[in-house]
């Protein structure tokens, strides 16, 4: 399942809102804030990396599908999409 750019942006906005609420309404110490910010930042990085991997995977699948269709066309094989 590939996350669209719009979904990705919405997710980051929600993470930012949660982070802001935690900073404004939490009575946690500075150390805890740092840990929370670090964890959110790490999660954001992981999501960004995953998103990039999904984009690259989708491109690879598209390229392979084009190759298969070209091979089928050149060999006269009819493909069915059942």
Number of C-alpha atoms within 10 A of each C-alpha: 5 14 15 12 10 9 11 15 12 12 15 15 12 12 16 15 12 13 16 13 11 15 15 9 8 11 10 12 9 10 9 12 16 12 12 16 16 12 12 16 15 12 13 16 12 12 16 14 12 14 17 14 13 16 14 12 13 14 12 12 11 12 12 12 12 12 12 13 15 12 12 13 12 9 9 9 10 8 10 5 3 3
